[in-house]
Amino acid sequence: MIRILLCTIVLFSVACTSSKKDSETVLFAGEIVNPTSDQVVLFKGGEKIDSAKLDSKNRFKFNLANIENGLYHFNLAPEYQYVYLEKGDSLMVRLNTIYFDESLVFSGTNEELNNFLLELFLSAEEEDRAMYAEYYEMEPQEFLSKISSLKNDKLKRLNELRAETAISDDGYELLAGNIEYTYNRYKEIYPFQHRRKTAEENIHELPKGFYAYRNTIDYNNKNFTYLRPYYDFMKAHFGNMSYMNCIKGCENRNFKTSKHLHFNKHKLQLIDSLVVEKELRDNLFRNVAFDYLLKRKDKPEYNEMFLNEFKTVSKNNMHIEEIENLYQGIANLQPSKVIPNLSVASFDNETRTLSEIGKNKKVMFYFWSGNNKKQYQEIFKRVAELKDKKPDHEFVGINIRTDYSDWKVILKNLGVDTRSQYHTDNYKEFTETLVIYPMNKAIITNNGVIVDGFSNIYYN
């Protein structure tokens, strides 16, 4: 019934056909139940291609001329999902935002490819949980057998799908790559998670051929650059190789600087030596920078040394401004610094600065977004607990990425004290200046002076 309804909608609204049109135009349309935004935005990699407003029936439509075949993603804030498009496609999507990925169904040309791609995404989420709950504890040979079984099952189904439908060679390569890199990533992670799970002192000895797939890794597949399993594999792969190379070649080194700095310089150099494709290279370098600067509480001088090394190996990185802003933001949030003098709006739409709010008292600033109901409900629940634990602190919430009027409605529905709630519509300035990664971030001040610029609301 769902398929019949979908095809009826497509035929009626976008003239869907079961075969591709002679035209090179791509028609991508859909219907959104319970929309969280009034528009759908289409991206190719990091570049915005187009946006489409929802009509009165919560439908959208893209007419796309002269676009490349390949992997795209569409965003309905705050969620996003893949879509694979080829010239001549007429593709429909229907989803309910309450169960975003689970409710999503494609219909039209290339529906089989896109539904299988979505199925791989959903099964990977389940298998990730099983890996950490059970599989990483297995002995190496048992683990390899489990991984091979899971992978071969999906490859078999992919080949059956290819025999039954007209999947293009590029589409098949994308799906096969998705499967291969998903399971190869688990192998890169296994030695470290196995040691953690079993409390073994050293990395477990692995059977010969455990990493045999490394001989066929394509470090420069432009079509895979924004394919999540490929990118996640690359992150795990470079982390694994950096650690192993360092253990073998640097174990007797007398670390005169931070071990974290030393290890992350290894990662930068490995990426530099193996990856040529510009976007993948830049994205991997960005990942190393964010991982080091945000997670490793090194001395400021080590952060500066890392940034200099980063600029040396990653010249003209497209993320350099973002990384420099992150570096500066971290420097400005060190203890004894005055909190950045950013402006926010009160519930009564009065402008105040963070310094004014924190004057003559101890304050914990915390952050939330109206786009994620579960997240902000948990944060307000945690704040209520902290008020009992820390009665000498004032707890000040700052909302980001929410329309001002929607923010006020949420606060009224929650029944919280609006006197300690503020709003900003400058998401980029706040996240970069206050280094709001992740959203659980908290900043503790005393009389406007920073006590802890990198606290976590759940670890207080």
DOVEX-543539 format. One record per residue (C-alpha): x, y, z. Coordinates in Angstrom, 3 decimals, always signed. Each point is the difference from the previous one (the first is absolute). Layout:
<zators>
+----------+----------+----------+
:       c1 :       c2 :       c3 :
+----------+----------+----------+
:        X :        Y :        Z :
...
+----------+----------+----------+
</zators>
This chain:
<zators>
+----------+----------+----------+
:       c1 :       c2 :       c3 :
+----------+----------+----------+
:   +0.000 :   +0.000 :   +0.000 :
:   +2.852 :   +2.393 :   +0.844 :
:   +1.668 :   -0.641 :   -3.353 :
:   -3.315 :   +0.504 :   -1.861 :
:   -0.578 :   +3.271 :   +1.844 :
:   +3.518 :   +1.195 :   -0.685 :
:   -0.177 :   -0.729 :   -3.700 :
:   -3.413 :   +1.687 :   -0.199 :
:   +1.440 :   +3.133 :   +1.605 :
:   +2.996 :   -0.065 :   -2.291 :
:   -2.121 :   -0.486 :   -3.122 :
:   -2.318 :   +2.781 :   +1.034 :
:   +2.550 :   +2.547 :   +1.164 :
:   +3.255 :   -0.686 :   -1.788 :
:   -0.912 :   -2.257 :   -2.919 :
:   +2.054 :   -2.938 :   +1.249 :
:   +0.763 :   -2.754 :   -2.499 :
:   +1.449 :   -3.465 :   +0.496 :
:   +2.757 :   +0.653 :   -2.522 :
:   +2.401 :   +2.860 :   -0.315 :
:   -0.861 :   +2.971 :   -2.185 :
:   +1.964 :   +0.949 :   -3.059 :
:   +0.578 :   +3.396 :   +1.640 :
:   +3.040 :   +0.485 :   +2.210 :
:   -2.135 :   +1.900 :   +2.501 :
:   -0.376 :   -1.575 :   +3.444 :
:   -3.316 :   +0.222 :   +1.799 :
:   +0.284 :   -0.556 :   +3.765 :
:   -3.136 :   +0.567 :   +2.058 :
:   -1.623 :   -1.120 :   +3.190 :
:   -2.518 :   +0.300 :   +2.786 :
:   +0.940 :   +0.730 :   +3.614 :
:   -2.255 :   -1.009 :   +2.886 :
:   +0.474 :   +2.119 :   +3.148 :
:   +2.613 :   +2.307 :   -1.576 :
:   +2.631 :   +1.524 :   +2.297 :
:   +0.954 :   +2.636 :   -2.568 :
:   -1.777 :   +1.819 :   -2.817 :
:   +2.585 :   -0.906 :   -2.611 :
:   +2.115 :   -2.865 :   -1.303 :
:   +3.606 :   +0.744 :   -0.967 :
:   +1.932 :   -2.169 :   -2.448 :
:   +3.785 :   -0.360 :   +0.272 :
:   +2.715 :   -1.578 :   -2.108 :
:   +2.815 :   -0.601 :   +2.449 :
:   +0.477 :   +3.249 :   +1.896 :
:   -1.583 :   +2.149 :   -2.712 :
:   -3.620 :   +1.129 :   +0.083 :
:   -1.656 :   -0.825 :   -3.324 :
:   -3.525 :   +1.333 :   +0.500 :
:   -2.818 :   +0.414 :   +2.506 :
:   -3.749 :   -0.574 :   -0.302 :
:   -2.777 :   +1.380 :   +2.191 :
:   -2.733 :   -2.300 :   +1.264 :
:   -3.424 :   +0.822 :   -1.441 :
:   -3.320 :   -0.005 :   +1.882 :
:   -0.088 :   -3.811 :   -0.189 :
:   +3.581 :   -0.320 :   +1.298 :
:   +1.338 :   -1.041 :   -3.385 :
:   +3.182 :   +1.171 :   -1.691 :
:   +1.429 :   -0.299 :   -3.502 :
:   +3.408 :   +0.478 :   -1.603 :
:   +0.474 :   +0.336 :   -3.750 :
:   +3.730 :   -0.456 :   -0.471 :
:   +1.716 :   +0.613 :   -3.330 :
:   +3.588 :   -0.864 :   -0.900 :
:   +0.942 :   -1.678 :   +3.279 :
:   +2.575 :   -2.717 :   +0.502 :
:   -1.029 :   -3.587 :   +0.576 :
:   +0.863 :   -1.070 :   +3.514 :
:   -0.593 :   +0.219 :   +3.720 :
:   -1.849 :   +2.993 :   +1.452 :
:   -1.634 :   +0.654 :   +3.326 :
:   -3.155 :   +1.907 :   +0.822 :
:   -0.433 :   +1.922 :   +3.232 :
:   -3.219 :   +0.623 :   +1.894 :
:   +1.433 :   +1.707 :   +3.072 :
:   +1.243 :   -1.502 :   +2.241 :
:   -0.011 :   -3.352 :   -1.872 :
:   +1.576 :   -1.047 :   -3.285 :
:   +0.242 :   -3.099 :   -2.163 :
:   +1.660 :   -1.238 :   -3.192 :
:   -1.568 :   -0.062 :   -3.426 :
:   +1.681 :   -1.393 :   -3.125 :
:   -0.973 :   +1.853 :   -3.183 :
:   +0.725 :   -0.645 :   -3.665 :
:   -0.963 :   +2.002 :   -3.076 :
:   -3.566 :   -0.702 :   -1.077 :
:   -1.162 :   -1.089 :   +3.468 :
:   -3.493 :   +0.684 :   +1.324 :
:   +0.229 :   -0.919 :   +3.666 :
:   -2.474 :   +0.469 :   +2.826 :
:   +0.634 :   -0.211 :   +3.737 :
:   -2.485 :   -0.115 :   +2.839 :
:   +0.888 :   +0.192 :   +3.685 :
:   -1.338 :   +0.787 :   +3.442 :
:   +2.449 :   +2.105 :   +2.029 :
:   -1.038 :   -1.697 :   +3.250 :
:   +1.619 :   -3.210 :   -1.335 :
:   +2.206 :   +1.690 :   -2.572 :
:   +2.263 :   -2.754 :   -1.388 :
:   -2.268 :   -2.916 :   +0.894 :
:   -3.010 :   +1.507 :   -1.805 :
:   +1.858 :   +1.105 :   -3.111 :
:   -1.023 :   -1.697 :   -3.280 :
:   +1.127 :   +0.764 :   -3.561 :
:   -2.133 :   -0.612 :   -3.091 :
:   +0.678 :   +0.559 :   -3.697 :
:   +3.096 :   -0.439 :   -2.091 :
:   +2.987 :   -1.220 :   +2.004 :
:   -2.309 :   -0.852 :   +2.909 :
:   +1.652 :   -3.414 :   +0.481 :
:   +3.474 :   +1.511 :   +0.314 :
:   -1.110 :   +2.713 :   +2.427 :
:   -2.083 :   -2.311 :   +2.175 :
:   +2.895 :   -2.460 :   +0.213 :
:   +2.389 :   +2.839 :   +0.890 :
:   -2.383 :   +1.017 :   +2.785 :
:   -0.273 :   -3.618 :   +1.158 :
:   +3.790 :   -0.192 :   +0.264 :
:   -0.007 :   +3.182 :   +2.092 :
:   -2.609 :   -1.356 :   +2.421 :
:   +1.630 :   -3.426 :   +0.330 :
:   +3.373 :   +1.645 :   +0.688 :
:   -1.546 :   +1.845 :   +2.961 :
:   -1.194 :   -3.315 :   +1.455 :
:   +3.273 :   -1.782 :   -0.696 :
:   +2.021 :   +2.819 :   +1.581 :
:   -1.834 :   -0.655 :   +3.256 :
:   +0.599 :   -3.750 :   -0.306 :
:   +3.711 :   +0.556 :   -0.683 :
:   +0.488 :   +1.900 :   +3.243 :
:   -2.350 :   -2.198 :   +2.017 :
:   +1.269 :   -3.382 :   -1.148 :
:   +2.151 :   -0.432 :   -3.101 :
:   +3.121 :   +1.920 :   +1.040 :
:   +0.438 :   -2.401 :   +2.929 :
:   +0.354 :   -2.962 :   -2.383 :
:   +3.362 :   -1.556 :   -0.696 :
:   +1.480 :   +1.161 :   -3.332 :
:   -0.916 :   -3.040 :   -2.121 :
:   -3.559 :   -0.090 :   +1.315 :
:   -0.300 :   +3.723 :   -0.612 :
:   +1.236 :   -0.365 :   -3.594 :
:   -2.536 :   -2.761 :   -0.642 :
:   -2.824 :   +2.153 :   +1.344 :
:   +1.038 :   +2.994 :   -2.073 :
:   +0.359 :   -2.092 :   -3.157 :
:   -3.441 :   -1.514 :   +0.489 :
:   -1.668 :   +3.389 :   +0.419 :
:   +1.828 :   +1.496 :   -2.965 :
:   -0.585 :   -2.924 :   -2.350 :
:   -3.712 :   -0.022 :   +0.812 :
:   -0.313 :   +3.608 :   -1.131 :
:   +2.153 :   -0.480 :   -3.089 :
:   -2.163 :   -2.979 :   -0.991 :
:   -3.157 :   +2.092 :   +0.300 :
:   +1.627 :   +2.816 :   -1.948 :
:   +0.880 :   -2.357 :   -2.863 :
:   -3.536 :   -1.386 :   +0.008 :
:   -1.310 :   +3.565 :   -0.192 :
:   +2.310 :   +0.772 :   -2.902 :
:   -1.230 :   -3.071 :   -1.884 :
:   -3.634 :   +1.017 :   +0.492 :
:   +0.225 :   +3.761 :   -0.661 :
:   +1.821 :   +2.474 :   -2.213 :
:   +2.554 :   +1.344 :   +2.470 :
:   +2.766 :   +1.920 :   -1.759 :
:   +3.651 :   -0.979 :   +0.386 :
:   +0.685 :   +3.144 :   +2.053 :
:   -2.981 :   -0.713 :   +2.233 :
:   +1.142 :   -3.572 :   +0.544 :
:   +3.531 :   +1.183 :   +0.826 :
:   -1.409 :   +2.399 :   +2.618 :
:   -2.074 :   -2.693 :   +1.702 :
:   +2.836 :   -2.534 :   -0.086 :
:   +2.403 :   +2.603 :   +1.386 :
:   -2.447 :   +0.809 :   +2.767 :
:   -0.015 :   -3.658 :   +1.054 :
:   +3.744 :   -0.586 :   -0.319 :
:   +1.075 :   +3.090 :   +1.929 :
:   -2.593 :   -0.540 :   +2.726 :
:   +1.465 :   -3.390 :   +0.919 :
:   +3.623 :   +0.970 :   -0.592 :
:   -0.483 :   +2.843 :   +2.469 :
:   -1.048 :   -2.511 :   +2.662 :
:   +3.309 :   -1.805 :   -0.556 :
:   +1.951 :   +3.236 :   +0.471 :
:   -1.788 :   +0.631 :   +3.297 :
:   +0.097 :   -3.593 :   +1.270 :
:   +3.518 :   -0.181 :   +1.583 :
:   -0.614 :   +3.029 :   +2.216 :
:   -3.551 :   -0.859 :   +1.011 :
:   +0.985 :   -3.634 :   +0.654 :
:   +2.760 :   +1.106 :   +2.363 :
:   -2.396 :   +2.355 :   +1.780 :
:   -2.753 :   -2.626 :   +0.283 :
:   +2.282 :   -2.789 :   +1.218 :
:   +2.306 :   +2.239 :   +2.101 :
:   +3.023 :   -1.557 :   -1.700 :
:   +3.224 :   +1.886 :   +0.582 :
:   +1.149 :   -0.047 :   -3.634 :
:   -1.591 :   -0.022 :   -3.432 :
:   -1.068 :   -3.564 :   -0.786 :
:   +2.044 :   -1.840 :   -2.616 :
:   -1.970 :   -0.130 :   -3.247 :
:   -0.062 :   -2.841 :   -2.540 :
:   +1.920 :   +0.368 :   -3.235 :
:   -2.090 :   +1.743 :   -2.638 :
:   -2.199 :   +1.846 :   +2.517 :
:   +0.631 :   +3.239 :   -1.909 :
:   +0.275 :   -1.565 :   -3.487 :
:   -2.532 :   +2.497 :   -1.377 :
:   +2.502 :   +2.812 :   +0.536 :
:   +1.707 :   -1.015 :   -3.240 :
:   -3.051 :   +1.157 :   -1.968 :
:   -0.941 :   +3.198 :   +1.852 :
:   -0.836 :   +2.883 :   -2.328 :
:   +1.155 :   +3.091 :   +1.880 :
:   -1.253 :   +2.390 :   -2.680 :
:   -3.486 :   -1.081 :   -1.073 :
:   -1.689 :   +3.323 :   -0.725 :
:   -3.426 :   -1.677 :   -0.267 :
:   +0.347 :   -1.347 :   +3.555 :
:   +1.295 :   +3.183 :   +1.658 :
:   -3.311 :   +0.695 :   +1.770 :
:   -1.079 :   -3.632 :   +0.402 :
:   -0.119 :   -0.397 :   +3.774 :
:   +1.376 :   -3.584 :   +0.241 :
:   +2.960 :   +0.952 :   -2.231 :
:   +0.793 :   +3.128 :   +1.996 :
:   -0.438 :   -1.751 :   +3.345 :
:   +2.263 :   -2.803 :   -1.209 :
:   +2.701 :   +2.514 :   -0.937 :
:   -0.123 :   +1.583 :   +3.462 :
:   +0.307 :   -3.369 :   +1.740 :
:   +2.646 :   -1.199 :   -2.470 :
:   +2.318 :   +2.984 :   +0.465 :
:   -0.454 :   -0.142 :   +3.761 :
:   +0.906 :   -3.696 :   +0.042 :
:   +3.031 :   +0.357 :   -2.267 :
:   +1.302 :   +3.060 :   +1.869 :
:   -0.174 :   -1.835 :   +3.311 :
:   +1.579 :   -3.208 :   -1.318 :
:   +2.770 :   +1.835 :   -1.847 :
:   +0.749 :   +2.027 :   +3.101 :
:   +0.101 :   -3.085 :   +2.235 :
:   +2.527 :   -1.631 :   -2.336 :
:   +2.097 :   +3.025 :   -0.877 :
:   -0.361 :   +2.346 :   +2.963 :
:   -0.283 :   -2.289 :   +3.026 :
:   +3.418 :   +1.007 :   +1.348 :
:   -0.457 :   +3.644 :   -0.798 :
:   +0.359 :   +2.383 :   +2.920 :
:   -3.087 :   +2.141 :   -0.474 :
:   +1.095 :   +3.569 :   +0.625 :
:   -3.417 :   +1.257 :   -1.015 :
:   -3.517 :   -1.338 :   +0.384 :
:   -0.635 :   -3.604 :   -1.045 :
:   -3.327 :   +1.169 :   -1.411 :
:   +1.799 :   +2.576 :   -2.121 :
:   +2.537 :   -2.578 :   -1.178 :
:   -2.695 :   -2.527 :   -0.952 :
:   -2.154 :   +2.529 :   -1.869 :
:   +3.004 :   +1.263 :   -1.946 :
:   +0.419 :   -3.608 :   -1.141 :
:   -3.595 :   +0.041 :   -1.276 :
:   +0.516 :   +3.262 :   -1.875 :
:   +3.125 :   -1.360 :   -1.693 :
:   -1.654 :   -3.290 :   -1.005 :
:   -2.970 :   +1.781 :   -1.562 :
:   +2.405 :   +2.322 :   -1.786 :
:   +1.903 :   -2.955 :   -1.461 :
:   -2.997 :   -2.056 :   -1.192 :
:   -2.960 :   +2.245 :   -0.823 :
:   +0.049 :   +2.258 :   -3.041 :
:   -3.714 :   +0.625 :   -0.667 :
:   -0.535 :   +3.577 :   +1.216 :
:   -3.341 :   -0.193 :   +1.832 :
:   +0.689 :   -3.306 :   +1.736 :
:   +3.463 :   +1.201 :   +0.958 :
:   -1.312 :   +3.280 :   +1.421 :
:   -2.803 :   -1.742 :   +1.897 :
:   +2.357 :   -2.551 :   +1.558 :
:   +2.428 :   +2.721 :   +1.062 :
:   -2.935 :   +1.902 :   +1.537 :
:   -1.037 :   -3.106 :   +1.936 :
:   +3.493 :   -0.397 :   +1.477 :
:   +0.060 :   +3.686 :   +0.978 :
:   -3.380 :   -0.097 :   +1.716 :
:   +0.771 :   -3.297 :   +1.733 :
:   +3.278 :   +1.309 :   +1.379 :
:   -1.020 :   +3.553 :   +0.905 :
:   -3.324 :   -0.938 :   +1.594 :
:   +0.749 :   -3.300 :   +1.714 :
:   +3.633 :   +0.358 :   +1.048 :
:   +0.488 :   +2.523 :   +2.779 :
:   +3.578 :   +0.811 :   -0.872 :
:   +1.897 :   +3.117 :   +0.929 :
:   -0.707 :   +3.060 :   -2.179 :
:   +3.536 :   -0.117 :   -1.439 :
:   -0.612 :   -3.576 :   -1.208 :
:   -3.196 :   +1.108 :   -1.702 :
:   +2.012 :   +2.654 :   -1.794 :
:   +2.578 :   -2.597 :   -1.061 :
:   -2.780 :   -2.207 :   -1.360 :
:   -1.542 :   +2.873 :   -1.969 :
:   +3.372 :   +0.823 :   -1.563 :
:   +0.447 :   -3.636 :   -1.047 :
:   -3.550 :   -0.046 :   -1.363 :
:   +0.662 :   +3.060 :   -2.169 :
:   +3.239 :   -1.528 :   -1.268 :
:   -1.562 :   -3.230 :   -1.309 :
:   -3.452 :   +1.333 :   -0.910 :
:   +0.587 :   +3.168 :   -1.969 :
:   -3.145 :   +1.779 :   -1.243 :
:   -2.266 :   -2.271 :   +2.036 :
:   -3.621 :   +1.036 :   -0.625 :
:   -0.682 :   -0.248 :   +3.759 :
:   +2.958 :   +2.094 :   +1.146 :
:   -2.077 :   +2.990 :   +1.165 :
:   -2.227 :   -2.298 :   +2.069 :
:   +3.020 :   -1.706 :   +1.559 :
:   +1.754 :   +3.276 :   +0.779 :
:   -3.214 :   +1.270 :   +1.614 :
:   -0.168 :   -3.203 :   +2.062 :
:   +3.621 :   +0.445 :   +1.089 :
:   -0.657 :   +3.631 :   +0.968 :
:   -3.242 :   -0.921 :   +1.753 :
:   +1.817 :   -2.587 :   +2.128 :
:   +2.677 :   +2.563 :   +0.883 :
:   -2.681 :   +2.510 :   +1.057 :
:   -1.750 :   -2.503 :   +2.280 :
:   +2.953 :   -0.807 :   +2.237 :
:   -0.385 :   +0.467 :   +3.795 :
:   +0.312 :   +3.594 :   +1.278 :
:   -1.066 :   +1.443 :   -3.375 :
:   -3.056 :   +2.254 :   -0.093 :
:   -2.897 :   -1.699 :   -1.769 :
:   -0.398 :   +1.278 :   -3.605 :
:   -2.341 :   +2.982 :   -0.039 :
:   -2.664 :   -1.450 :   -2.288 :
:   -3.542 :   +1.382 :   -0.042 :
:   -3.191 :   -1.988 :   +0.535 :
:   -3.721 :   +0.803 :   +0.118 :
:   -2.147 :   -0.539 :   +3.097 :
:   -3.543 :   -1.365 :   +0.045 :
:   -1.183 :   +3.630 :   +0.000 :
:   +2.258 :   +0.693 :   -3.007 :
:   +2.498 :   +2.080 :   +1.958 :
:   +3.646 :   -0.199 :   -1.066 :
:   +2.567 :   -1.048 :   +2.605 :
:   +3.606 :   -1.142 :   -0.190 :
:   +1.404 :   -3.149 :   +1.566 :
:   +2.247 :   +2.159 :   +2.191 :
:   -3.024 :   +1.863 :   +1.369 :
:   -1.869 :   -3.222 :   +0.684 :
:   +2.975 :   -1.480 :   +1.883 :
:   +0.836 :   +3.092 :   +2.078 :
:   +0.386 :   -0.492 :   +3.770 :
:   -1.043 :   -3.671 :   +0.040 :
:   +0.951 :   -3.541 :   -0.914 :
:   -1.630 :   -1.077 :   -3.243 :
:   -0.167 :   -3.179 :   -2.042 :
:   -0.889 :   +0.832 :   -3.598 :
:   -1.526 :   -2.914 :   -1.907 :
:   -1.249 :   -0.282 :   -3.587 :
:   -2.924 :   -1.583 :   -1.791 :
:   -1.841 :   -0.042 :   -3.304 :
:   -3.721 :   -0.265 :   -0.665 :
:   +0.704 :   -2.263 :   -2.962 :
:   +0.645 :   -2.982 :   +2.250 :
:   -2.822 :   -0.532 :   +2.488 :
:   +1.529 :   -3.005 :   +1.728 :
:   +3.315 :   +1.823 :   +0.438 :
:   -1.469 :   +3.125 :   +1.593 :
:   -2.374 :   -1.962 :   +2.209 :
:   +2.961 :   -1.969 :   +1.385 :
:   +2.006 :   +3.202 :   +0.507 :
:   -2.769 :   +1.707 :   +1.970 :
:   -0.431 :   -3.144 :   +2.068 :
:   +3.717 :   +0.063 :   +0.771 :
:   -0.087 :   +3.718 :   +0.868 :
:   -2.760 :   -0.669 :   +2.545 :
:   +2.280 :   -2.587 :   +1.657 :
:   +2.986 :   +2.368 :   +0.008 :
:   -1.966 :   +2.770 :   +1.672 :
:   -0.315 :   -2.241 :   +3.062 :
:   +3.686 :   -1.002 :   -0.128 :
:   +1.363 :   +3.514 :   -0.588 :
:   -2.318 :   +2.482 :   +1.728 :
:   +2.718 :   +2.675 :   -0.128 :
:   -0.071 :   +0.036 :   -3.824 :
:   -2.435 :   +1.633 :   -2.387 :
:   -0.819 :   -2.118 :   -3.051 :
:   -0.390 :   +1.994 :   -3.195 :
:   -1.300 :   -1.623 :   -3.172 :
:   +0.934 :   +1.347 :   -3.424 :
:   -2.036 :   -1.165 :   -2.953 :
:   +1.540 :   -0.314 :   -3.460 :
:   -1.379 :   -1.067 :   -3.406 :
:   -3.644 :   +0.667 :   +0.902 :
:   -2.343 :   +2.696 :   -1.239 :
:   -0.560 :   +2.622 :   +2.725 :
:   -3.794 :   -0.441 :   +0.124 :
:   +0.328 :   -3.829 :   -0.019 :
:   +2.502 :   +0.282 :   +2.871 :
:   -2.530 :   +1.918 :   +2.112 :
:   -2.708 :   -2.583 :   -0.671 :
:   +2.331 :   -2.844 :   +1.038 :
:   +0.876 :   +1.776 :   +3.259 :
:   -3.668 :   +0.574 :   +0.819 :
:   -0.790 :   -3.653 :   -0.682 :
:   +2.900 :   -1.113 :   +2.201 :
:   -1.081 :   +2.284 :   +2.827 :
:   +3.562 :   +1.102 :   +0.793 :
:   +1.031 :   +3.305 :   +1.557 :
:   +0.401 :   +2.268 :   -3.019 :
:   +2.108 :   +2.516 :   +1.967 :
:   +3.031 :   -2.253 :   -0.383 :
:   -0.555 :   -0.786 :   -3.692 :
:   +1.531 :   +1.833 :   -2.972 :
:   +0.023 :   -0.322 :   -3.762 :
:   +2.412 :   +0.713 :   -2.830 :
:   -0.627 :   -0.087 :   -3.734 :
:   +3.730 :   +0.080 :   -0.770 :
:   +0.736 :   -3.735 :   +0.060 :
:   +3.353 :   +0.199 :   -1.776 :
:   +1.434 :   +2.731 :   +2.251 :
:   -1.050 :   -1.755 :   +3.198 :
:   +1.133 :   -3.502 :   -0.923 :
:   +3.401 :   +1.211 :   -1.184 :
:   +0.642 :   +2.567 :   +2.746 :
:   -1.216 :   -2.206 :   +2.861 :
:   +1.126 :   -3.291 :   -1.632 :
:   -3.387 :   -1.671 :   +0.441 :
:   +1.043 :   -3.536 :   -0.931 :
:   -1.884 :   -2.074 :   +1.109 :
:   -3.344 :   +1.529 :   +1.015 :
:   +0.521 :   -1.411 :   +3.529 :
:   +2.679 :   +2.662 :   +0.421 :
:   -0.200 :   +2.297 :   +3.042 :
:   +2.039 :   +3.034 :   +1.035 :
:   +0.449 :   +0.848 :   +3.670 :
:   +0.851 :   +3.574 :   +1.007 :
:   +0.442 :   +1.955 :   +3.210 :
:   -0.754 :   +3.716 :   -0.290 :
:   +0.356 :   -0.278 :   -3.784 :
:   +3.430 :   -1.676 :   +0.187 :
:   +0.351 :   -3.516 :   -1.388 :
:   +0.507 :   -2.802 :   +2.533 :
:   -0.490 :   -2.856 :   -2.487 :
:   -0.555 :   +0.739 :   -3.681 :
:   -0.403 :   -3.656 :   -0.966 :
:   -2.305 :   -1.512 :   +2.577 :
:   -2.743 :   -2.499 :   -0.824 :
:   -3.451 :   +0.340 :   +1.437 :
:   -0.185 :   -3.748 :   +0.667 :
:   +3.366 :   -0.226 :   +1.796 :
:   -0.567 :   +2.522 :   +2.767 :
+----------+----------+----------+
</zators>
